[in-house]
Amino acid sequence: MKITEITAQPFKYKSRHGRDNEGHGHPGPEIDATQTLVTIKTDEGAEGYMFGAQKSVVDEHVAPIVLGEDPFDREKIWQKLRHMQRIAPSGLTDRLIGVIDVALWDLAGRHLNMPVHKLLGGYREKVLAYASTMVGDEIENGLATPEDYGRFAEWAIKERGYKAFKLHTWQPPIAWAPSVKMDIAACAAVREAVGPDIPLMLDSYHYYNRMDALALGRGLEELDFYWFEEPMDEASMSSYKWLCDQLDIPVIGPETMGGKMFTRAEWIKNGACDLSRSGVGDVGGLSPLMKCAHLAESFNMACEVHGGGPGNLNALGAMGMPGEFYERGLLHPFIDYEEPAQYLNTLFDPMDEEGYVHMPTRAGIGLDINFDYITENLI
C-alpha cells in the first residue's frame, strides 16, 4: 500500500471563540472562522483524516515526504518530518506534523476497522475528565472575578458532574495581570465552592518569576491543590528544579517547551517535575506522545496528557501507567461545549453522568466528520 494523495482543504464555519491580542481564547460574537481538513489517501482506497494543518505547508513540505510511502510506516514518516524541521520554514511545527501523524493513525484504524487506542494496545475503556477553563477575562458574569470562578466550578462539579476542575487565570493584556494575589483568591473561591475532596489544579501560564511562583505554589498548598502547572517560562529547566525542591504540591511539566520526548527525559532526569506533561500538539503527534508516556512509565511517573482531542483521548486509552484525567475544555460560562462543531456530526468526547469520557468505538481516531458540510463550505 502506498500513499497517493495528501490534501489540506480549508473551509469556513461559525464560531464564538475569539482571541485577544496576546493570543488567549475568550468567548465572543459569532464570526466566520477557518478550519482545515487533512486527508491522506492510498492506492488501495484507505483514507485517514485530521483537522488543523496549514495548506501551503502540507503542499510544499509534507507532500514530497509522504507521497509514495507506506502509510503504515508511521515511524519512518514521523522521523523524516522531524528531521525536516531543521531545514524547513517555521510552518513545519510540532503541531502540524502532529496532525499528519494522527491522520496516519486514523487511516490505519479505518483500514483495519479498529479504534486507534486498541491498535496502540488498549488499557482502559474510560477516563475521568476534568473541567478546564478558559483564561480569566473582564466579561460580566464570565471569568472576571474570583467569585465568577467559584460559581462556575460549583456548576461544573455539582450540576454537570465533573470530578475535578482546573483554572486558567488572568493574563495580559488585562492591565493588572498576572497577579499572585488574584490567582490565590480565585483558587480559594473555587475550593470553597466545591468542598475539600475535589481535585483542583492551576495553570498560571508562565508569566511569573521564581519568587512569585513560589508564593503562588505555597498558597496552593494551603488550599490542598492537586498540581501546579507552568508558572514560569519553561525554557529555564533549572527554575523548575528549584521550584520542585521548594514545594510539596506536585509540579507538572513541561507543557509547551519544545524538544519532544528529549526535553521530557531531561526534566524527569533532573528532577524538574513531579508529573510529566505531553500532548499530541506539543510533541508532534500520537506516535511521540506514546514515547513520552512510556518514558514517564519507566521512571514510575504519571504522564498527564495536555489538552483534549481525539489523539490525546486515544493515547489515554492505551497508557499502561495512565494519566489520571482527560482535559475537557476549554470551558466558559458563555460557551456550550456540549454542542459539536458544525463540521462534526457528533461530539467526539461526550462525558457521562459519572464524569467519565469513554474511549471511541468508531474505527480510527473516532471523529464523526460531516463531509457534506465541509464540501459546501470550502474556501
N, C-alpha and C positions, 0 to 999 in steps of 0.2 A: 504493500500500500504506500502511495506517495501523495504528498500534499501538492495539489494542482492550483489552488487559488487561496488567497487571503485578502479579504476586503475589510475596510473600515467605513461604514456608512453613517454619516451624520444625519440626525433628524431632530425635529422640533417637538417639544412637549410643554405642557403648562406646569409651572412650579411656583410655590410660595416660599421657597428658600432663597434668601438673598445673602450678600456678604458685605461687611463693612470694608473700609479702606485698608485694614490690617489683615483681611482675608478670613475673618471669623464669620461663621454662619449664624444667621438670625432669621426669624420669620418676617415676611413682608408681603406686599401686594402681589397678586398673581402676575407672572411675567412669562414671556416666551423664553424657554431655556433650550439648550442643545445637549444631546447625548449622542454617543456613537456606538453602533453595534459592530463588533468584530466577528467575522465569520471565516472559519477555516474549512476548506473542502478538499476531498481526496478523490483519486481516480476510481475508488470503489464505492463512492456515494456516501461515505461517512462525513459528518459535519459536526463542528463544535462552535460554541458561541460564548461571548462575554462582552460586557459593556465597558467603555471608558478609555479607549486608546485614540491618539491623535492620527487622523487620516494621513497627513503628509509624512509623518514618521513611519507609519506602517508601510506606506507605498514605497518610500525611498530607502529605508534602512532595515525593516523587518522582512519584507517580502523576498529580497535577494538571499537572505539567510535560510528561510524556512521552505521556500518552494523547492520541490524535488526530494525533500526529506521524508523519512518515515514518521508519521505523526506519533507513533508510539516511542520514538527516540526522544522523549521529552528532556532527559538529562543532557543529551548531546546538543539539542537546540538551545536549552537554557544556558549552557556553558558558552555556546557561541555568542548568544546575545549579551551575556555578562562581559565577555572579553571585548565585544564591540563597543561597550560603554566607554572604554578608554579612548576611543578614537572618533566615535560618532558625535553628532551635535547633542546638546544638553537635553533635547527632547526624548532621547532614549533613556528614560528614567527607570528607577526600580518599579514605580507604579505601572508604567507602560509595559515593561517586559513581564510584570505580574499578570496583566490582562492576557497576554499571549499564552503564558504558561497555563493559566486557568482554562482558557479556551481549548487548549490541547487536552487537558484532563476531562473537560466536558465532552470532547469528541470521543475519547476513549470510553467513557461511561455510556454515552448514547450508542456507540457501535456495539458494545458488549451487553447493553441493556441492564446496566447496573449503576446504582448510586456511587459517586466517587468515593465517599467515605468507606464503602465496602471494598473498593479497589485498593485503597490505601491500607486496608487491614482494619476492619471495623472493631471498635472497642465499646461504644455505648450508643444508645438509640435516642437519648435526650440529654439536654444540658440546661441547668438553671440560667436564667437571664438576669442581668441587672439593668436597671433604667439608667441611661447615660444622658445627661442633659446637654443642651447647647450651652455656650458660654453666656455669662451674665450680660444684661442689656439695660437699657433705660426706658423700657416699654412698660406702661402702667399695667399692673397685674400680670406682667410677664415674669422675667427673672431679674427684676430691678432692685430688690431688697432681700435681706436675709429672710424676712417673713414670707416673701414670694417662694423662695426655695423650700421653706418649711411646708407651706401649703401644697406645693407640687409634689414633694416627697410623700406627704400624707396620702394624697390621691394615688400616687404610683404604688405605694405599698398596701394601703388598706382597701382601696377600691379596685385598682387594676390587677393586683396580685403579684407584683414583683417581689422577689425575696432579697434584693439588695439594691443599692442606689449609689450613683456616683455623680458628684458635682464637677462641672467645669465652671469656674468662677469668672470674675470680671477681668477684662484685658483692655489694653489700648485698642481703639482710640478713645475710650472713656477716659476723661481727663485725670481722674484721681486713681485710676487703676495702673498696676496692681496694688493691692493693699492687704497686708497680713491681717490687720485688724478686721477688715470686712470679710475676708475669707474665713477667719475663725468664727465670726458672728454668723455667717451663713451655715457653716458646718454645725454650729451649736443649735441653730434653729431647726435644722434637719434632724439632728439627734433627738431633740425634744419632741419633735412631731412624730417620729416613728418608734420611739422607745429604745431600750437598751440592747435588744437582741438582734437587730437588723445589721448586717454588714454594710458599712459605709466607706466610700473611697473619695479621695480628692485628686483631681488633675489640675494643678495650678499653672501649667502651661509655660514653664521655662523662663519667666522674666526675673526671678529673684536671684540675689547673691547668696553667699553661703550663710551669713548670719540671719538673714530674713528666712531662708529655707529652714534653718534650724529652729527658729522661733515658731514658725508655722508647724513644723513637724511635732514639736513639743505640745503645741495646742491640740493637735490631732490625737496625740497620745492620751491627753486628759479626757478627750471625748470618745476614746476607745474606737478609733477608726481602724479599718481593716488593712488598707495600704495607702501609701503616699506616692504620687506619680508626677514626674517631670517638673520639679520646682525650679530647676536651673538648666542652663544650656548644656546639652548632653555631650558637646564636644570636649568638655572637661571631665573626663572619667575620674580623675583624682578628686574632684569636688564631690562626686557621688560616693567614692570610697570614704572620704571624710565624713559625709553625712550618715552613711550606714553605721560607721563606728560610733556616732554620737547618739543615735536614736534606737529605741526599741521597736517602734512601728516599722513593719516591713516597707522597704523602699523598692519600687518596681522599675525596671528599665533594662536596656534602653528602648525607647519607643521610636523616635524619628531619626536617630543618628544613623548615618549611612554605614555601609560595611557588611551588611547581610549577616550571615552566621559568624563571620570572623570577628566582628565587633562584639557580638553577644558572648563569644568564647572569652574574649579579653575581659569583659565586665564580670563574668562569673569567676574567672580565674583570679582576678584582682580584688574580689570582694566588694564590687561597686554596686551590687544589687542583691536583694534577698529573694526576689521573684523575677524571673526573666520575662521579657516582653517581645512579642513579634507578631507580625500580621502580613497578609498577602501583599498589601500595598507598600509595606515598609521594607521588605527584604527581596522583592522581585518575584513573587509567585507562591503557589501552593507547594511546589517542589522544595524551595529553600525554607519555607515555613516548617515543613516536616523535618528538615535537617536541624533547624533551631529547636524544635520540640524534643528531638532525640538527644541533642546536645545537653539541654537542660536536664533531661531524664538521667543522663549519665552522671550528673552531679547531684542527683536526688533533689532537684529544684523544680518547682512547678513553672510551667510556661503559660502565662495568661495571654490570650490572643487579643490583639489590638484591633478593635473595630468589628462591625458586623459584616454581612455579605456572605454569599454562597461559598466562596473559597474558604473563608475563616470557619464557617459553620461545619463544612465537611472535614476540615482538619481537626476540629474539636471532637468529631465522632471517631477519630482514628488515633488519638494520642494515648499511649499506654500510661504515662504519668500525666493525666489530663489537666488542662486549665479548668479551674472550678466554674467559671462563668462564661456566658456568651454576652458580648456587649451589644445591647439593643438600643438603637438611637441613631442620630442624636434627637432628643426629645425636648419638647417645649409645650407650655400650656396652650399655645395657639396653633400647634401643628398636630394633625391627625396622622400618627404613624401607622395606624391600622388600615389606612387606605392605600392600596398598591399604586405604584406609578402607572401612568396611562399605558406605558409600553409593556406592562406585565398583566397577565390575566388574573393572577392571584398573588398574594403576599408570600414571599419565599420563606419567611421566618415567623409564622404565626406563633403566639405564645398561649399556652393553655391556662386554665384557671389556677393551677398549682405553681405557675411561674416557670414552666419548662418550655423550651423550644425543642421540637423534635427534629431528628435528622431527616433530610429529604428522602423520600421513597421514589421519586421520579428519576429516571435514568439520567446520568450526567451529574452536573452540579446542582440540579434541582430547579432551575429557572423555568417558569411557565410563560414564555415570551409571546406577546401579542404582535405577531409578524404583520398582520393586516394594518395595525395602527402605524407601525414603523414605515411600511411601504407607502402609506397615504401621507406621511409627514416627512419624507426625505427632503434633505436640503440639496 
